[in-house]
Amino acid sequence: MGTFTAQILAGVPHLYHGGITPTHYLFLSENSRPSWTLVNQNVFDRSDDEEKTIVWIPSVENMLEDALVMVAIHIVKNKQIIELAQKMFKNIEGSHLELYENLTESQRQEIYQECRRNENWPKMVITVLKGSSIKHQVSVLKKYSLDAEICISK
């Protein structure tokens, strides 16, 4: 693992003051092989029963959408998306997944389409650092009904 080129905070919006109370963090590392690391980490609730870290190796051309699938499965726990993905790959809820090896392009597209229909997303803050490959994938977020703030480095 090397440096991180993007991060996503996922959590609950504050009703009166804006901002976010994060419950999960996703970090994108893009060195020799990209990976998304999902950490269940609510900074205000340090309970001992936190889930283990989950690592997905995304498809290069759809890294950002792969992160949204990860959110839908592991954070939102969307039943329709989980059932659809399990038909394609039984260990979809496991702690390690290589999307480009375990799912075909058409299977991933089918899952993305189902995710685009989802309306139950957590609030997200997506930070894209200089040099990140997902900088050119941010426009896909328009296809989702997200409460998201996007911060892109110049």
DAPE-V998580 format. One record per residue. N is the residue number from 1. RES is the residue in three letters. SS is DSSP state (helix for helix, strand for strand, loop for the rest). PHI is phi in whole degrees, 0 to 359 (999 if undefined). Layout:
((N/RES/SS/PHI) (N/RES/SS/PHI))
This chain:
((1/MET/loop/999) (2/GLY/loop/239) (3/THR/loop/281) (4/PHE/strand/265) (5/THR/strand/250) (6/ALA/strand/200) (7/GLN/strand/214) (8/ILE/strand/231) (9/LEU/strand/264) (10/ALA/strand/235) (11/GLY/strand/181) (12/VAL/strand/246) (13/PRO/strand/285) (14/HIS/loop/277) (15/LEU/loop/295) (16/TYR/loop/248) (17/HIS/loop/243) (18/GLY/loop/71) (19/GLY/loop/77) (20/ILE/strand/212) (21/THR/strand/256) (22/PRO/strand/287) (23/THR/strand/246) (24/HIS/strand/215) (25/TYR/strand/235) (26/LEU/strand/239) (27/PHE/strand/237) (28/LEU/strand/257) (29/SER/strand/250) (30/GLU/loop/233) (31/ASN/loop/287) (32/SER/loop/297) (33/ARG/loop/211) (34/PRO/loop/291) (35/SER/strand/207) (36/TRP/strand/257) (37/THR/strand/246) (38/LEU/strand/256) (39/VAL/strand/237) (40/ASN/strand/276) (41/GLN/loop/211) (42/ASN/loop/276) (43/VAL/loop/294) (44/PHE/loop/261) (45/ASP/loop/226) (46/ARG/loop/263) (47/SER/loop/291) (48/ASP/loop/278) (49/ASP/loop/264) (50/GLU/loop/292) (51/GLU/loop/292) (52/LYS/loop/287) (53/THR/loop/293) (54/ILE/strand/243) (55/VAL/strand/236) (56/TRP/strand/241) (57/ILE/strand/265) (58/PRO/loop/278) (59/SER/loop/285) (60/VAL/helix/296) (61/GLU/helix/285) (62/ASN/helix/227) (63/MET/helix/302) (64/LEU/helix/291) (65/GLU/helix/294) (66/ASP/helix/297) (67/ALA/helix/296) (68/LEU/helix/293) (69/VAL/helix/297) (70/MET/helix/300) (71/VAL/helix/297) (72/ALA/helix/298) (73/ILE/helix/277) (74/HIS/helix/264) (75/ILE/helix/253) (76/VAL/helix/289) (77/LYS/loop/59) (78/ASN/loop/293) (79/LYS/helix/299) (80/GLN/helix/296) (81/ILE/helix/292) (82/ILE/helix/297) (83/GLU/helix/297) (84/LEU/helix/299) (85/ALA/helix/294) (86/GLN/helix/294) (87/LYS/helix/295) (88/MET/helix/266) (89/PHE/loop/207) (90/LYS/loop/300) (91/ASN/loop/265) (92/ILE/loop/298) (93/GLU/loop/266) (94/GLY/loop/290) (95/SER/loop/273) (96/HIS/strand/217) (97/LEU/strand/213) (98/GLU/strand/250) (99/LEU/helix/300) (100/TYR/helix/289) (101/GLU/helix/266) (102/ASN/helix/270) (103/LEU/loop/228) (104/THR/loop/283) (105/GLU/helix/301) (106/SER/helix/293) (107/GLN/helix/294) (108/ARG/helix/298) (109/GLN/helix/298) (110/GLU/helix/296) (111/ILE/helix/292) (112/TYR/helix/301) (113/GLN/helix/299) (114/GLU/helix/294) (115/CYS/helix/297) (116/ARG/helix/294) (117/ARG/helix/278) (118/ASN/loop/294) (119/GLU/loop/244) (120/ASN/loop/254) (121/TRP/loop/254) (122/PRO/loop/286) (123/LYS/strand/293) (124/MET/strand/227) (125/VAL/strand/240) (126/ILE/strand/251) (127/THR/strand/250) (128/VAL/strand/248) (129/LEU/loop/273) (130/LYS/loop/305) (131/GLY/loop/88) (132/SER/loop/288) (133/SER/helix/294) (134/ILE/helix/283) (135/LYS/helix/306) (136/HIS/helix/272) (137/GLN/helix/251) (138/VAL/helix/300) (139/SER/helix/299) (140/VAL/helix/295) (141/LEU/helix/297) (142/LYS/helix/296) (143/LYS/helix/276) (144/TYR/loop/244) (145/SER/loop/265) (146/LEU/loop/250) (147/ASP/loop/262) (148/ALA/strand/225) (149/GLU/strand/247) (150/ILE/strand/248) (151/CYS/strand/242) (152/ILE/strand/242) (153/SER/loop/288) (154/LYS/loop/278))
